[in-house]
Amino acid sequence: MFRNIVCFILVCSSSSCLAADVPTFESSGVAAILSRRCLSCHNDSERKGDFSLQSAKSLADSGMVISGDPESSHLLSVIQTQDGQAPRMPKAADPLTEKEIEAIKQWIQQGAHWPEAFELKAAQVESFDWWSFQPLERPEIPAVVKSAGSEEWMDHPVDAFILQAQLENGLTHSERASKRTLIRRLTYDLTGLPPTPEEIRAFLAETGDDAYIKLVDRLLDSPAYGEHWARHWLDVVKYADTCGYDKDKLRENAWPYRDYVIRSFNEEKPYSKFVQEQIAGDVLFPGESDGILGLGFIAAGPWDFIGHVEVPEAKLDGKVARNLDRDDMVSNVMNTFCSLTIQCARCHNHKFDPFTQEHYYSLQSIFAAVDRADRRYNTSPEIEQQRQELNAQVQANLEAQKQLKEEIEKDGGVELKRLNREIKSLEQLASPKEKQPQYGYHSQIHPRPTVEDFKESKWVQIDLGQPVEISQLVLHACHDNYAGIGSGFGFPVRYRIEGALRVKDFASDSDSLLLVDETAEDVTNPGLQPVIHSVAKKTVRFIRITATKLSERKNDYMFALAELEAYDTSNKNVALKANVTALDSIEAPVRWAKNNLTDGIWAKSLNSEAEAKLAAATRQRSAILARINTSERQSRKNLLEAEVKDFRKRLAALPTGEMVYAATTNFKPQGNFKPTAGIPRPVHLLHRGDIDQPREVVSPGVVPLKFEEPWELPLSPNHTEGEARAEFAKWVTRRDHPLTWRSIVNRVWHYHFGEGLVASPNDFGRMGQLPSHPELLDWLAVEFRDGGQSFKELHRLIVTSATYQQASTHSLQNSKIDGSNRYLWRMNRRRLTAEELRDSILAISGQLDRTPGGPGDRLFVLQRPEHSPHYEYHLFDPAKAKRHRRSIYRFVVRSQPDPWMTVFDCADSSQSTPKRSETLTALQVLSLMNNDFNLVMAERFAERLEAERESITDQIKLGMFLTTGREATEQEVQLLVAHTRKHGLANSCRLLLNLSELMFVD
């Protein structure tokens, strides 16, 4: 209570207590920061976390701020990094920048003054006046005034923009870095590897004016370039080799997408094609294997195995899983390519940007037929084109079948709709409430035979043991509780029942007796109703049921029957426990076995009234369908079925090809996870994002980029799902898109300088940051878009600037003006990423295997892969590893990431990581000193030094050069030589691999 009173007194300021030189609440920028970054959740209406920041009083009541004491203010603790952990606030958005945090800190330090009558207001989001939505135009390159020391900045367009901002803010740029610093910086930035001693010495000896540009070209031509920059891309798109969630199953075929990204960077693929391949490559580039491989992007994120495979799609958890799956696809596309947080509109209209729930769910609708699974591709363009054309024909055929079914149902009118609803309800009431221990006879899966082709029909028969006079036959259909298949499973569509005294009599129509003939037309599926056939007292020993038209599932056909009863003239079931034979059968224990046909067990409804009503309603529906299903429609149906069977047969005849885990609509079913065959699931706008509150069905669309711009995709009424993705891909890459081109050049800039021109790479909306150099961002975006969309040319443009080549020397005067270096008056020093550090240790120790591509290297021992895999890193022995490749080729696990890599802030593959954290912790030092990997590499490093140099002194000098890129001083040599003689060379190598000069790049 005392704390709240103190806060209230201190924040409620008056004109008499406000010093003249203290910035006001508004002029300090704090009001705008709190309004833009905090108010959406912490306002007087919602009060998330049980506090509001809308007014001086609500802030005082919250106790979040202690006036004059930033260190004790809880507000600062939740927005800052604590003990190496990411800030807790704001949730689902980029952290506040150092500049924003510093502004809040200074505001608190100076008294946290907040005018009593002033209330924060939410940012207005209805308009498109935000900077990122403005048309993209090439700005004029500034004509900066020449000043002392700026001559080399006058000729480069990047430098002109940077220099202009520096001069406007009273800043002076730094001198050019040394050649030794530049080769190390450039080699790491472009390849992620350290320069070799030979490369360093050769560059230092080069005196020509073109020495630096030749170095740039050599590094961009290296295969290591694509490996390094692909790692940045995979951070953003959430790539991993496992699915995540509870079971975290392996994705054995995810790696071809990773290799595709590497190859795309190395081959200078135009960015628009790179984007389009990853959204709709199978449609836009048929016949090209990259058109399939690129779709690994859509499938890159986490996937809920339980929610898709173990839970039926019709159940609540199944619906939730698929909704979240589409959410991941939508957010991945929009975050990655457009830097928009569209996922914020899942439960309500976006609170900061001009996007509605309808926009969001229209984007979901684009992916309504898409799932993630292994998908075939061929390296042969001709075969791949055939495969894609046949798949397209299958999809078109299935869509035609769907339309025919809808046409028939439409003609059935209101009565047919009523019966369908009634039957669905009655099926649940009449369904058995207990699972049966035995299910019945089940044939092998088989292509559907024709009515005339009895030789390919399925049959099952019983042996009564002796001739018996039969008066009645009763058939019981199966009921399968598995996956909610339900009653009537596998009952023949057409069939005949014959009797004989000898088995061989069935081969001759004259010797066998036709007891029942249901081959003339399709019979109604009986569900749980027994099918009773009276027989005119025929004497037989063997009874055979032949299914001449099999029950059809989505892709296959079968014959299943729960029980056959045969009653004699005394009304005794003489078939009970009779021996059963069949053309073929599935002999699975308990569930399916042919002897179940006469075991006296079948599914029985516990609701006889519902059962009777169900039978009556089913007969009424059959009568309506018989009336409206004309011969012309039946002919169309038969033709479509025959065509799709032919397409699938031709698909199966194509060479097998390879597999990639990617977006697909056709794959091998697994439990409840079944392909859509390209038929979209209906996507509803969900009220408050609740799957139990569906509203209207939405059609595929995008988001508007200016006021009243049409956002529905231009699609025909009968469009395929692939056509929707293709139009979406074209929209993302359209030339006048204000976000796509700004987004990608900002990402590249970020990886070169440690921070983007926009400090929130995944968010260009109002929750994101303003650009530090908006004109430079636009100039780079237009230059990239119109100059061939080559990443290598963009790198070349940036790294040849004087801005990039500056030293990282600190300046007290400049830091007082621009402490966060947003205006780039010096180069930012950075720590190596986890991958760069591991790869450097391998390269320095002589253990780096440069073999590219292929399945990921498992730096763990895999246990219990059949259920919930365990990835045991502590059981893996790096000394016994067959090879040590670059870290991009690791097998990446979501739920149990590599502990060593995690210590050094490796990306969390369960979420998009546009910016790596850069922490310094004691655990990092301990890992470098004591982790098994480092211990083994220190020994290999020592072996390399001993093999290449004879004396300890020379070994130390070489070791120092390998780790730091410079010559060792005499004092360093003396200390390390003494240490080596006392503790051994391997221990000295441990020290060298722990040097800050290795871990940091100037």
Secondary structure, DSSP 8 states (H G I E B T S, - for coil): -HHHHHHHHHHEE-TTTS-TTS--TTTTSHHHHHHHHTTTTSSTTT-GGG---SBHHHHHHHT---TT-GGG-HHHHHHS-BTTB--S-STTS----HHHHHHHHHHHHTT--EETT-B------SS--SGGGS-------------TT-GGGSS-HHHHHHHHHHHHTT-----B--HHHHHHHHHHHHHSS---HHHHHHHHH--STTHHHHHHHHHHTSHHHHHHHHHHHHHHHT--SB--TTT--B-TT-HHHHHHHHHHHHTT--HHHHHHHHHHHHHHSTT-HHHHHGGGTTT-S---HIIIIIS-TTSHHHHHHHHHHHHHHHHHHIIIII---GGGGSSSS-SSSS--HHHHHHHHHHTTT-EEEEEEE-SSHHHHHHHHHHHHHHHHHHHHHHHHHHHHHHHTHHHHHHHHHHHHHHHHHHS-SS--S--BEE---B----SS-GGGSEEEEEEEEEEEEEEEEEEE-EEE-GGG-EEEET--SEEEEEEESSGGGGG-TTTSEEEEEE-SS-----TTS-EEEEEEEEEEEEEEEEEEE-EE-SS-EE-EESEEEEEETTS-BTTTT-EEEESS----TTTB-GGGGGSS-----S-HHHHHHHHHHHHHHHHHHHHHS-HHHHHHHHHHHHHHHHHHHHHHHS---EEEEEEES----BTTB---TT-----EEEGGG-TTSEEEE---B---SSTT---B----TT--HHHHHHHHHHHHT-TT-TTHHHHHHHHHHHHHHSS-SSS-TT--STTS---SSHHHHHHHHHHHHHTT--HHHHHHHHHTSTTTTB-----HHHHHH-TT-TT-SS---EE--HHHHHHHHHHHTT-EE----SS-B--SEEE-TTSS-EEEGGG--GGG-S-EE-GGGB---SSS--HHHHHTT---TTS--SS------HHHHHHHHH-HHHHHHHHHHHHHHHHH-SSHHHHHHHHHHHHHSS---HHHHHHHHHHHHHH-HHHHHHHHTT-HHHHEE-
